[in-house]
């Protein structure tokens, strides 16, 4: 039987015919061999002759097949981030691609694929542990089978490198793959230590004190690999029930954790119904609270047009009912009751999303009961939709709308506690996880004393800024409750009373907001000044303005390649190995005149600057220079007008899986350009009729889906 845990040290040996991976700490274990250039896998007893040791690595991230070659992605550098119950957790810092061909073939598409993957791996925060399952919450780990290999225990949603581990997993399971791998008879347990699950998200582990009590404060956010992507290219739900920007955030408090280097806490033992009763004062105690966030589960999209506010599109709610059922079936199975907190605006364009969500809940829940509360600030401060007492279907769904924008208007952020009061009874019933170390258990198994049976699922439009404020508020309230139950705090006290700990809490949650936001929108979160300090500041508003401008630029001109990187790494797009298909996939095939207008605009701006700051001789004639300036001003103004009003031609769309609405919008826009009196006649010279020859990657993406 192979080792259940991944190897901590792996040596890479290379030759012209293979790569060999061995662990110096397990010399009797078989060697993993990857044949070159086929990619066939096999296990070899003992070392291989003729191979030279190249380097030591932290782990094998996976194997990916691109257009011309296959690559083994290895982790060459990992940074220790801290210990969770004695288990060291690492962050991926550097990776390397090992080509299977001895002489790498160069191709424009292949080079672009590699560039997309390397950018994602360089900027994406990924974490792993050799002995601790980072993809599962403490509660799920306490209920898992510790006799299974680490990768088999991993939560499929958060096993971020699951797709690129497919070759190793198939080989381990004895499953023949489409890549032509040679398998040597059934299950290959010796592969288990080479399969390393990696989580994408945020992690902070801090050894600290609260009112002189030492503890380890940890915050973990796990981003789902399903329907992952960027802000405007990944919205809503898909047919499998996966929603965009789904994240699970777990806040953990560990007491008596000797690995943290601090003393112990002589706390109580067993807890019944949330109250503490006597026990062993030396036992390690873990208290965890989980929240989730995710896009509104209907079919909707926001279409970039270079305008600051994109066009909102929502399909009929009835068409998404089956997908929503799949989504909430999974959520209820995993988390229990779901409190669906919706923070979008009740007026303007966001109201359409609010109404669609509420219509979806009414369709799912039997005999829904609704309540509406008003206030001087809002004619719909809170709306709740919950099932009738005798409801059978989806009785675990509780919808709560909070008019965050109006209720907190004028920097009155403390008014968000109105929502807390509405949720308080559900939070009390839903509890939180609490476990203690089982004495003498070599596996470090936790004895479950209390389980969390409900989750708050929060969303706004992006599931970023407003969501962060509300999640940190709920986490603080739950933390105080946990510490009161365990006896660290006395009745009437709050975790906020300890200034140093409150500062740590705020900054950790603000860091979490920034990481989640950067992964989805490309910038840090908004309103983090409130999360960090508890008040809204002018400096924070200036930072929000800067982030908003940066988001606009990123979402329109940089998110296409970012989305391509996600799709490629996660297996949403599979490069064709055909010598004909996908040739020059990333080449800009727009009409030359359309491509040239931004350059003409830049040239106009430059010429105007030159003419403005050029010194004139005292006796020179002024009108030629003014005429020169006016001509370039007119040219530049027209270019700017054209680009802004035909923005879909200038958005940097994903090239691999171009959204259907982007294809349709592009075709509609290019058709309108052909009717333009100025530009249309020039396009007609390049293309006949309504030819789609220059739609390039847009048409290619449509064909792949069909």
C-alpha positions as CSV (number, residue, x, y, z in Angstrom):
1,X,0.0,0.0,0.0
2,X,1.3,3.4,-0.9
3,X,1.7,6.4,1.3
4,X,-1.5,8.3,2.1
5,X,0.2,11.7,2.2
6,X,2.1,13.5,-0.6
7,X,5.9,13.4,-0.6
8,X,7.5,16.5,1.0
9,X,10.7,16.1,-1.1
10,X,10.9,15.0,-4.7
11,X,13.9,14.8,-7.0
12,X,13.5,15.2,-10.7
13,X,15.8,13.1,-13.0
14,X,15.8,13.8,-16.7
15,X,17.0,12.0,-19.8
16,X,16.2,12.1,-23.5
17,X,13.7,9.3,-23.0
18,X,11.9,10.1,-19.8
19,X,11.5,12.1,-16.6
20,X,11.8,10.3,-13.3
21,X,10.4,11.5,-10.0
22,X,11.7,10.0,-6.7
23,X,11.5,10.9,-3.0
24,X,14.8,10.7,-1.0
25,X,12.8,10.2,2.1
26,X,11.1,7.1,0.7
27,X,13.9,5.2,-1.1
28,X,12.0,1.9,-1.1
29,X,9.0,3.5,-2.9
30,X,8.6,3.1,-6.6
31,X,9.8,5.8,-9.1
32,X,7.2,7.7,-11.1
33,X,8.4,7.7,-14.8
34,X,6.9,9.9,-17.5
35,X,8.0,8.7,-20.9
36,X,9.2,11.3,-23.5
37,X,7.7,12.4,-25.8
38,X,4.5,10.3,-25.4
39,X,3.6,11.1,-21.8
40,X,3.1,7.5,-20.9
41,X,3.2,6.9,-17.2
42,X,4.6,3.9,-15.3
43,X,6.0,3.0,-11.9
44,X,9.5,1.6,-11.7
45,X,10.9,-0.3,-8.7
46,X,14.2,1.2,-7.8
47,X,16.2,4.0,-9.6
48,X,16.5,4.3,-13.4
49,X,19.8,4.1,-15.1
50,X,20.9,6.8,-17.6
51,X,19.0,9.7,-16.0
52,X,20.6,12.7,-14.4
53,X,19.2,14.5,-11.4
54,X,18.1,18.0,-12.4
55,X,16.6,19.5,-9.3
56,X,14.5,19.1,-6.2
57,X,10.9,20.3,-6.3
58,X,8.1,20.9,-3.8
59,X,5.6,18.9,-5.7
60,X,3.9,18.0,-9.0
61,X,1.2,20.5,-9.8
62,X,0.0,18.5,-12.8
63,X,0.4,17.6,-16.4
64,X,-1.3,19.6,-19.2
65,X,-1.5,19.0,-22.9
66,X,-1.4,22.0,-25.2
67,X,-1.4,22.2,-29.0
68,X,2.1,20.8,-29.8
69,X,3.4,19.3,-26.6
70,X,2.6,18.0,-23.2
71,X,4.1,19.7,-20.1
72,X,4.7,18.6,-16.5
73,X,4.1,21.6,-14.2
74,X,6.2,21.3,-11.1
75,X,6.3,23.6,-8.0
76,X,9.9,24.8,-7.6
77,X,9.4,27.2,-4.7
78,X,6.9,27.2,-1.9
79,X,6.7,29.6,1.0
80,X,5.7,28.4,4.5
81,X,2.6,30.3,5.7
82,X,2.1,28.9,9.2
83,X,0.8,25.8,11.0
84,X,-2.7,24.6,11.4
85,X,-2.8,22.1,14.3
86,X,0.8,21.3,13.6
87,X,0.4,20.9,9.9
88,X,2.6,23.3,7.8
89,X,0.7,25.1,5.0
90,X,2.6,26.4,2.0
91,X,2.0,29.0,-0.7
92,X,3.0,28.3,-4.3
93,X,5.6,30.9,-5.2
94,X,7.3,29.6,-8.4
95,X,6.6,26.9,-11.0
96,X,8.4,25.4,-14.0
97,X,7.1,23.7,-17.1
98,X,9.0,20.6,-18.2
99,X,8.3,19.9,-21.9
100,X,8.1,16.3,-23.0
101,X,9.7,16.9,-26.3
102,X,13.5,17.1,-26.1
103,X,13.5,19.9,-28.7
104,X,10.5,22.2,-27.9
105,X,8.5,23.3,-30.9
106,X,7.6,26.9,-31.2
107,X,4.3,28.1,-32.4
108,X,2.4,31.4,-31.8
109,X,-0.6,29.7,-30.3
110,X,1.6,27.4,-28.1
111,X,3.7,30.3,-26.9
112,X,0.5,32.2,-26.0
113,X,-1.0,29.2,-24.2
114,X,2.2,28.9,-22.1
115,X,2.1,32.7,-21.4
116,X,-1.5,32.5,-20.2
117,X,-0.7,29.6,-17.9
118,X,2.4,31.2,-16.4
119,X,0.6,34.5,-15.8
120,X,-2.2,32.7,-13.9
121,X,0.3,30.6,-11.8
122,X,2.4,33.7,-11.1
123,X,-0.6,35.9,-9.9
124,X,-3.0,33.3,-8.6
125,X,-2.7,32.7,-4.8
126,X,-2.5,28.9,-4.4
127,X,-1.9,26.9,-1.2
128,X,-1.2,23.3,-0.2
129,X,-0.2,21.2,2.7
130,X,1.5,17.8,2.7
131,X,-0.5,16.5,5.7
132,X,-3.6,18.7,5.9
133,X,-6.6,18.9,3.5
134,X,-6.8,22.6,2.6
135,X,-9.8,22.0,0.3
136,X,-12.1,20.9,3.2
137,X,-13.4,22.8,6.2
138,X,-12.6,21.4,9.7
139,X,-16.2,20.0,10.0
140,X,-16.0,18.1,6.7
141,X,-12.5,16.8,7.6
142,X,-13.8,15.6,11.0
143,X,-16.3,13.5,9.1
144,X,-14.0,12.3,6.4
145,X,-12.2,8.9,6.0
146,X,-8.6,9.5,7.1
147,X,-7.6,6.1,5.8
148,X,-8.0,7.4,2.2
149,X,-5.1,9.2,0.4
150,X,-5.1,13.0,0.8
151,X,-6.2,13.7,-2.8
152,X,-9.2,11.4,-2.5
153,X,-10.4,13.3,0.6
154,X,-10.2,16.6,-1.3
155,X,-13.4,18.6,-2.0
156,X,-13.8,18.5,-5.8
157,X,-15.0,22.1,-5.9
158,X,-11.8,23.4,-4.4
159,X,-9.3,20.9,-5.7
160,X,-8.0,23.7,-8.0
161,X,-5.5,21.6,-10.0
162,X,-7.9,18.6,-10.4
163,X,-8.0,18.9,-14.2
164,X,-4.2,18.9,-14.7
165,X,-3.9,16.0,-12.2
166,X,-6.2,13.9,-14.5
167,X,-3.3,11.9,-16.1
168,X,-1.9,10.9,-12.7
169,X,-5.4,10.2,-11.2
170,X,-6.4,8.1,-14.2
171,X,-3.1,6.2,-14.1
172,X,-3.6,5.6,-10.3
173,X,-7.1,4.4,-10.9
174,X,-6.2,2.1,-13.8
175,X,-8.4,4.1,-16.2
176,X,-7.3,4.4,-19.8
177,X,-7.2,8.0,-20.9
178,X,-7.5,9.6,-24.3
179,X,-3.9,10.6,-24.2
180,X,-2.7,7.1,-25.0
181,X,-1.1,6.4,-21.6
182,X,0.2,2.9,-21.0
183,X,-1.2,1.4,-17.8
184,X,0.4,-1.6,-16.2
185,X,-2.5,-3.4,-14.5
186,X,-5.2,-2.0,-12.3
187,X,-4.8,0.3,-9.3
188,X,-1.4,2.0,-8.8
189,X,-1.4,3.0,-5.2
190,X,2.3,4.0,-5.5
191,X,1.1,7.1,-7.4
192,X,-0.8,8.5,-4.4
193,X,2.1,10.4,-2.9
194,X,2.8,12.2,-6.2
195,X,-0.8,13.7,-6.3
196,X,-0.8,17.0,-4.5
197,X,-4.2,18.9,-4.1
198,X,-3.8,22.7,-4.3
199,X,-6.3,25.3,-3.2
200,X,-6.9,28.7,-4.8
201,X,-7.9,31.5,-2.5
202,X,-6.7,33.3,0.6
203,X,-5.0,32.1,3.8
204,X,-3.9,33.9,7.0
205,X,-2.7,32.1,10.1
206,X,-1.8,34.3,13.1
207,X,-0.8,33.3,16.6
208,X,-2.2,36.0,18.8
209,X,-3.8,36.8,22.1
210,X,-7.3,37.9,23.1
211,X,-7.6,39.3,26.6
212,X,-4.4,37.5,27.6
213,X,-5.6,34.2,26.2
214,X,-3.3,32.8,23.5
215,X,-5.0,31.4,20.4
216,X,-4.5,30.9,16.7
217,X,-6.7,33.0,14.5
218,X,-7.1,31.7,10.9
219,X,-9.1,32.8,7.9
220,X,-9.3,30.6,4.8
221,X,-11.2,31.4,1.6
222,X,-11.5,28.6,-1.0
223,X,-12.5,29.6,-4.5
224,X,-14.5,27.0,-6.6
225,X,-12.9,25.8,-9.8
226,X,-16.3,25.5,-11.4
227,X,-17.4,28.4,-13.5
228,X,-14.3,30.3,-12.4
229,X,-13.4,33.4,-14.3
230,X,-13.3,37.2,-14.4
231,X,-15.9,39.8,-13.4
232,X,-17.9,40.4,-16.6
233,X,-17.0,37.2,-18.4
234,X,-18.4,34.9,-15.7
235,X,-21.8,35.7,-14.2
236,X,-24.8,33.8,-12.9
237,X,-25.2,30.0,-13.1
238,X,-24.5,27.3,-15.6
239,X,-26.5,24.2,-16.5
240,X,-24.6,22.1,-14.0
241,X,-25.7,24.3,-11.1
242,X,-22.3,26.0,-10.6
243,X,-22.4,29.7,-10.0
244,X,-19.7,32.3,-10.8
245,X,-17.3,33.6,-8.1
246,X,-18.3,30.9,-5.6
247,X,-16.2,31.1,-2.5
248,X,-16.3,29.4,0.9
249,X,-14.8,31.4,3.7
250,X,-13.9,29.6,7.0
251,X,-12.9,31.5,10.2
252,X,-11.1,29.4,12.7
253,X,-10.1,29.8,16.3
254,X,-7.7,27.2,17.8
255,X,-7.0,27.1,21.5
256,X,-4.2,25.2,23.2
257,X,-2.4,24.9,19.9
258,X,1.2,24.2,21.1
259,X,2.5,24.4,17.6
260,X,1.8,28.1,17.6
261,X,4.5,28.7,20.2
262,X,2.2,30.3,22.8
263,X,1.0,29.0,26.1
264,X,-2.3,27.1,26.7
265,X,-5.7,28.1,27.8
266,X,-7.4,26.3,30.7
267,X,-10.8,26.4,29.1
268,X,-13.8,24.2,29.6
269,X,-14.4,20.8,28.0
270,X,-17.6,19.4,26.5
271,X,-20.2,21.8,25.2
272,X,-23.9,21.0,25.0
273,X,-26.2,23.3,23.0
274,X,-23.5,25.9,22.8
275,X,-22.6,26.0,26.5
276,X,-19.4,24.8,28.0
277,X,-19.1,22.2,30.7
278,X,-16.0,20.8,32.5
279,X,-13.3,18.8,30.7
280,X,-9.6,18.4,30.2
281,X,-7.9,21.8,30.2
282,X,-5.0,20.7,27.9
283,X,-7.1,19.5,24.9
284,X,-6.7,21.3,21.6
285,X,-10.0,23.0,20.8
286,X,-11.0,24.1,17.2
287,X,-13.9,26.4,16.6
288,X,-14.8,27.2,13.0
289,X,-17.5,29.1,11.2
290,X,-18.2,28.9,7.5
291,X,-19.9,31.4,5.1
292,X,-20.3,31.3,1.4
293,X,-20.7,33.8,-1.5
294,X,-21.7,33.3,-5.1
295,X,-23.4,34.9,-8.0
296,X,-27.2,35.2,-8.3
297,X,-28.3,31.7,-9.5
298,X,-30.1,32.7,-12.7
299,X,-28.9,33.1,-16.3
300,X,-27.6,36.6,-16.6
301,X,-24.7,38.6,-18.0
302,X,-23.3,42.1,-18.2
303,X,-22.0,42.9,-21.7
304,X,-19.0,45.2,-22.0
305,X,-19.3,48.0,-24.4
306,X,-16.6,50.4,-23.1
307,X,-19.4,52.3,-21.3
308,X,-18.8,52.5,-17.6
309,X,-22.0,50.6,-16.9
310,X,-22.3,47.5,-19.0
311,X,-25.5,46.3,-20.6
312,X,-27.5,43.9,-18.3
313,X,-29.0,40.8,-19.9
314,X,-31.3,38.3,-18.0
315,X,-32.9,35.3,-19.6
316,X,-36.3,34.0,-18.4
317,X,-36.1,32.8,-14.8
318,X,-38.1,29.7,-15.6
319,X,-35.3,28.5,-17.9
320,X,-32.8,28.4,-15.0
321,X,-35.0,26.5,-12.5
322,X,-33.4,23.1,-13.1
323,X,-29.9,24.6,-12.8
324,X,-30.9,26.4,-9.5
325,X,-32.3,23.2,-8.2
326,X,-28.9,21.5,-8.7
327,X,-27.2,24.4,-7.1
328,X,-29.3,24.5,-3.9
329,X,-29.5,20.7,-3.7
330,X,-25.7,20.7,-3.3
331,X,-25.7,23.7,-1.0
332,X,-28.3,22.1,1.4
333,X,-26.5,18.7,1.3
334,X,-23.2,20.3,2.2
335,X,-24.2,23.1,4.5
336,X,-27.7,22.5,5.8
337,X,-30.1,25.4,5.9
338,X,-29.2,28.3,3.5
339,X,-29.9,31.9,4.5
340,X,-29.7,33.7,1.1
341,X,-28.7,37.3,1.8
342,X,-29.2,39.5,-1.2
343,X,-27.6,43.0,-1.1
344,X,-28.2,44.4,-4.6
345,X,-29.9,47.8,-5.0
346,X,-33.7,47.7,-5.2
347,X,-33.8,50.6,-7.7
348,X,-32.2,51.1,-11.1
349,X,-30.6,48.3,-13.2
350,X,-29.8,46.1,-10.2
351,X,-33.5,45.8,-9.3
352,X,-33.9,43.4,-12.3
353,X,-31.4,41.0,-10.6
354,X,-33.2,41.3,-7.3
355,X,-36.6,40.5,-8.9
356,X,-35.2,37.6,-10.8
357,X,-33.6,36.1,-7.6
358,X,-36.9,36.5,-5.7
359,X,-38.9,35.0,-8.5
360,X,-36.5,32.0,-8.5
361,X,-36.9,31.5,-4.7
362,X,-40.7,31.6,-5.1
363,X,-40.5,28.9,-7.8
364,X,-38.4,26.7,-5.7
365,X,-40.0,27.0,-2.2
366,X,-43.3,25.4,-1.4
367,X,-46.0,27.9,-0.2
368,X,-43.5,30.8,0.3
369,X,-44.4,33.3,3.0
370,X,-43.2,36.9,2.5
371,X,-42.6,39.8,4.8
372,X,-41.6,43.3,4.0
373,X,-40.2,46.0,6.3
374,X,-39.9,49.7,5.5
375,X,-37.9,52.5,7.0
376,X,-37.5,56.3,6.5
377,X,-34.6,55.6,4.3
378,X,-36.0,52.8,2.2
379,X,-39.5,51.7,1.1
380,X,-38.1,48.1,1.2
381,X,-35.5,47.9,4.0
382,X,-35.8,44.2,4.4
383,X,-37.8,41.5,2.5
384,X,-37.9,37.9,3.6
385,X,-39.1,34.9,1.7
386,X,-39.3,31.7,3.7
387,X,-41.1,28.4,3.3
388,X,-44.4,27.6,5.1
389,X,-44.1,25.5,8.2
390,X,-45.5,22.5,6.4
391,X,-43.4,23.0,3.2
392,X,-41.6,19.9,2.0
393,X,-39.5,21.1,-1.0
394,X,-36.5,23.4,-0.2
395,X,-37.7,24.1,3.3
396,X,-34.1,24.9,4.1
397,X,-34.0,28.0,1.9
398,X,-34.5,31.4,3.7
399,X,-34.3,34.5,1.5
400,X,-33.4,37.8,3.1
401,X,-33.1,41.0,1.1
402,X,-31.4,44.0,2.7
403,X,-31.3,47.4,1.0
404,X,-27.6,47.9,1.8
405,X,-27.2,51.0,-0.4
406,X,-30.0,53.1,1.1
407,X,-29.7,51.9,4.7
408,X,-26.0,52.7,4.9
409,X,-26.1,55.9,2.8
410,X,-24.1,58.8,4.1
411,X,-21.4,56.6,5.6
412,X,-23.8,55.1,8.1
413,X,-22.1,51.7,8.0
414,X,-23.2,50.7,11.5
415,X,-26.8,50.4,10.1
416,X,-25.7,47.2,8.5
417,X,-26.4,45.7,11.9
418,X,-30.1,45.9,11.0
419,X,-29.4,42.8,8.8
420,X,-27.6,41.1,11.7
421,X,-30.7,41.5,13.9
422,X,-32.8,39.9,11.1
423,X,-30.4,36.9,10.9
424,X,-29.6,36.5,14.6
425,X,-32.1,33.7,15.3
426,X,-30.9,31.7,12.2
427,X,-27.3,32.2,13.3
428,X,-28.1,30.9,16.8
429,X,-29.9,27.8,15.4
430,X,-27.3,27.1,12.8
431,X,-24.5,27.0,15.4
432,X,-20.8,26.6,14.5
433,X,-18.3,23.8,14.4
434,X,-16.4,22.8,17.6
435,X,-14.1,19.9,17.9
436,X,-11.4,18.7,20.3
437,X,-8.4,16.5,19.8
438,X,-9.0,12.8,20.5
439,X,-6.4,11.6,23.0
440,X,-3.9,9.2,21.5
441,X,-5.2,9.5,18.0
442,X,-2.1,9.4,15.7
443,X,-4.1,10.9,12.8
444,X,-5.0,14.0,14.7
445,X,-8.7,13.3,14.4
446,X,-11.1,15.7,16.0
447,X,-13.9,14.6,18.3
448,X,-17.0,16.6,17.2
449,X,-18.7,18.5,20.1
450,X,-20.8,20.8,17.9
451,X,-21.7,21.1,14.2
452,X,-22.7,24.0,12.1
453,X,-26.0,23.1,10.5
454,X,-26.7,26.3,8.5
455,X,-24.8,28.7,6.3
456,X,-25.3,32.3,5.2
457,X,-24.9,32.7,1.4
458,X,-24.3,36.3,0.7
459,X,-24.3,38.1,-2.7
460,X,-24.3,41.5,-4.3
461,X,-23.8,42.2,-8.0
462,X,-20.1,41.1,-7.9
463,X,-20.1,39.2,-4.6
464,X,-17.2,41.5,-3.6
465,X,-17.5,44.8,-1.8
466,X,-20.9,44.9,-0.1
467,X,-20.5,41.1,0.5
468,X,-17.2,41.6,2.3
469,X,-18.7,44.2,4.7
470,X,-21.6,41.9,5.7
471,X,-19.5,38.7,6.0
472,X,-17.0,40.4,8.3
473,X,-19.8,41.6,10.5
474,X,-21.4,38.1,10.8
475,X,-17.9,36.6,11.4
476,X,-17.3,39.1,14.3
477,X,-20.6,38.4,15.9
478,X,-20.0,34.6,15.7
479,X,-16.5,35.0,17.0
480,X,-17.8,36.8,20.1
481,X,-20.4,34.1,20.6
482,X,-17.8,31.3,20.3
483,X,-15.5,32.9,22.9
484,X,-18.5,33.5,25.3
485,X,-19.5,29.9,25.0
486,X,-15.9,28.7,25.7
487,X,-15.4,31.0,28.6
488,X,-12.7,33.3,27.1
489,X,-15.1,36.2,27.3
490,X,-17.6,37.0,30.0
491,X,-21.2,38.0,29.5
492,X,-21.3,41.6,28.3
493,X,-17.8,41.4,26.8
494,X,-17.1,41.4,23.1
495,X,-14.1,40.5,20.9
496,X,-14.1,44.1,19.8
497,X,-13.1,45.2,23.3
498,X,-9.5,44.0,22.7
499,X,-8.1,46.7,20.5
500,X,-5.1,44.7,19.3
501,X,-7.1,41.7,18.4
502,X,-9.8,43.9,16.7
503,X,-7.1,45.5,14.6
504,X,-5.9,42.0,13.6
505,X,-9.4,40.9,12.8
506,X,-10.2,43.9,10.7
507,X,-7.0,43.7,8.6
508,X,-7.3,40.0,8.1
509,X,-10.8,40.4,6.7
510,X,-9.7,43.4,4.6
511,X,-6.9,41.3,3.2
512,X,-9.4,38.6,2.4
513,X,-11.6,41.1,0.6
514,X,-8.6,42.2,-1.5
515,X,-7.6,38.7,-2.5
516,X,-11.1,37.6,-3.5
517,X,-11.6,40.9,-5.4
518,X,-8.2,40.7,-7.3
519,X,-9.0,37.2,-8.4
520,X,-12.3,38.2,-9.9
521,X,-12.2,41.9,-10.8
522,X,-8.4,42.5,-11.1
523,X,-8.2,45.1,-8.3
524,X,-8.4,45.2,-4.6
525,X,-11.9,45.5,-2.9
526,X,-13.8,48.7,-2.4
527,X,-14.8,49.9,1.1
528,X,-11.9,48.2,2.8
529,X,-11.1,51.3,4.7
530,X,-14.3,50.6,6.7
531,X,-13.3,46.9,7.1
532,X,-9.9,47.9,8.3
533,X,-10.8,50.9,10.6
534,X,-14.5,50.7,11.2
535,X,-15.1,54.1,9.6
536,X,-15.4,55.4,6.1
537,X,-12.4,57.8,5.3
538,X,-11.7,60.3,2.5
539,X,-8.4,58.4,1.8
540,X,-10.5,55.2,1.4
541,X,-12.9,57.0,-1.0
542,X,-9.9,58.1,-3.1
543,X,-8.6,54.6,-3.1
544,X,-12.0,53.3,-4.2
545,X,-12.0,55.8,-7.0
546,X,-8.6,54.5,-8.1
547,X,-9.8,50.9,-7.9
548,X,-12.9,51.7,-9.8
549,X,-11.0,53.3,-12.7
550,X,-8.5,50.4,-12.7
551,X,-11.4,47.9,-12.8
552,X,-12.9,49.7,-15.8
553,X,-9.6,49.4,-17.6
554,X,-9.0,45.8,-16.6
555,X,-12.5,44.6,-17.3
556,X,-12.5,46.0,-20.8
557,X,-8.9,45.6,-22.0
558,X,-7.2,42.9,-19.8
559,X,-9.7,40.4,-18.6
560,X,-10.0,38.5,-21.9
561,X,-6.5,36.9,-21.5
562,X,-7.2,36.3,-17.8
563,X,-10.4,34.4,-18.6
564,X,-8.5,32.4,-21.2
565,X,-5.9,31.5,-18.6
566,X,-8.6,30.2,-16.2
567,X,-10.3,28.2,-19.0
568,X,-7.1,26.7,-20.1
569,X,-5.8,25.7,-16.6
570,X,-9.2,24.4,-15.4
571,X,-10.0,22.4,-18.6
572,X,-12.9,24.5,-19.8
573,X,-11.0,24.7,-23.1
574,X,-9.0,21.9,-24.6
575,X,-6.5,22.9,-27.3
576,X,-6.8,21.0,-30.5
577,X,-3.8,19.0,-31.7
578,X,-4.9,19.3,-35.3
579,X,-2.4,20.9,-37.6
580,X,-5.3,22.8,-39.3
581,X,-7.6,23.8,-36.5
582,X,-6.9,26.7,-34.1
583,X,-4.1,28.1,-36.3
584,X,-3.2,31.6,-35.1
585,X,-6.1,31.6,-32.7
586,X,-5.0,34.7,-31.0
587,X,-4.4,36.9,-34.1
588,X,-6.5,40.0,-34.3
589,X,-8.8,39.5,-37.3
590,X,-10.8,42.7,-37.1
591,X,-10.7,44.9,-40.2
592,X,-7.5,46.8,-40.4
593,X,-9.3,50.2,-40.3
594,X,-11.1,49.2,-37.0
595,X,-7.7,48.1,-35.5
596,X,-6.0,51.4,-36.6
597,X,-8.5,53.9,-35.0
598,X,-7.0,53.7,-31.5
599,X,-3.5,54.4,-33.0
600,X,-4.9,57.3,-35.0
601,X,-6.5,58.6,-31.7
602,X,-3.2,58.4,-29.9
603,X,-1.4,60.1,-32.8
604,X,-4.0,62.9,-32.7
605,X,-3.4,63.4,-29.1
606,X,0.3,63.5,-29.6
607,X,0.0,66.0,-32.5
608,X,-2.2,68.3,-30.4
609,X,0.4,68.3,-27.6
610,X,3.2,69.0,-30.0
611,X,1.3,71.9,-31.6
612,X,0.3,73.3,-28.2
613,X,3.8,73.4,-26.7
614,X,5.8,74.2,-29.9
615,X,7.5,77.6,-29.6
616,X,6.7,80.1,-32.4
617,X,9.0,82.8,-33.8
618,X,7.8,86.3,-33.0
619,X,7.1,87.1,-36.6
620,X,5.7,83.8,-37.7
621,X,2.1,83.3,-39.0
622,X,-0.2,81.7,-36.4
623,X,-3.0,80.4,-38.6
624,X,-1.2,77.3,-40.1
625,X,-0.4,76.0,-36.6
626,X,-4.0,76.6,-35.5
627,X,-5.4,74.9,-38.5
628,X,-3.0,71.9,-37.9
629,X,-4.3,71.7,-34.3
630,X,-8.0,71.9,-35.3
631,X,-7.6,69.2,-38.0
632,X,-6.0,66.8,-35.5
633,X,-8.6,67.7,-32.8
634,X,-11.4,66.9,-35.3
635,X,-9.8,63.6,-36.3
636,X,-9.1,62.6,-32.7
637,X,-12.7,63.6,-31.6
638,X,-14.2,61.5,-34.3
639,X,-12.0,58.5,-33.5
640,X,-13.0,58.8,-29.8
641,X,-16.6,59.1,-30.7
642,X,-16.5,56.1,-33.0
643,X,-14.6,53.9,-30.5
644,X,-16.9,54.8,-27.6
645,X,-20.1,54.1,-29.6
646,X,-18.8,50.8,-31.1
647,X,-17.2,49.6,-27.9
648,X,-17.8,45.9,-28.5
649,X,-15.3,46.1,-31.3
650,X,-12.6,47.2,-28.9
651,X,-13.2,45.1,-25.8
652,X,-10.5,42.4,-25.3
653,X,-12.8,39.4,-25.4
654,X,-11.7,35.9,-24.4
655,X,-10.4,34.1,-27.4
656,X,-10.8,30.5,-26.2
657,X,-14.4,30.3,-25.0
658,X,-16.0,33.5,-26.3
659,X,-19.4,34.0,-24.7
660,X,-22.4,33.7,-27.0
661,X,-23.7,37.1,-26.2
662,X,-20.3,38.6,-27.1
663,X,-20.4,36.9,-30.5
664,X,-23.9,38.1,-31.2
665,X,-23.0,41.7,-30.0
666,X,-19.9,41.7,-32.1
667,X,-21.8,40.7,-35.2
668,X,-24.5,43.3,-34.6
669,X,-22.0,46.0,-34.0
670,X,-19.9,45.2,-37.1
671,X,-23.1,45.2,-39.2
672,X,-23.9,48.7,-37.9
673,X,-20.4,49.8,-38.8
674,X,-20.9,48.7,-42.4
675,X,-23.9,51.1,-42.6
676,X,-21.7,54.0,-41.3
677,X,-21.3,56.6,-44.1
678,X,-17.6,57.2,-43.3
679,X,-16.2,53.9,-42.3
680,X,-18.6,51.5,-44.0
681,X,-17.3,52.2,-47.5
682,X,-13.8,51.4,-46.5
683,X,-14.8,48.1,-44.8
684,X,-16.6,47.1,-48.0
685,X,-13.4,47.2,-49.9
686,X,-11.8,44.7,-47.6
687,X,-14.7,42.2,-47.2
688,X,-17.5,41.3,-49.4
689,X,-21.1,41.5,-48.2
690,X,-21.5,40.3,-44.6
691,X,-18.6,37.9,-44.6
692,X,-17.6,36.5,-41.2
693,X,-14.0,36.0,-42.2
694,X,-12.7,38.6,-39.8
695,X,-14.8,37.5,-36.8
696,X,-11.9,35.1,-36.1
697,X,-11.9,33.8,-32.6
698,X,-15.5,34.7,-32.0
699,X,-16.8,32.3,-34.7
700,X,-14.2,29.7,-33.6
701,X,-15.5,29.8,-30.1
702,X,-19.1,29.3,-31.3
703,X,-18.1,26.3,-33.4
704,X,-16.3,24.7,-30.5
705,X,-19.5,24.9,-28.3
706,X,-21.6,23.4,-31.1
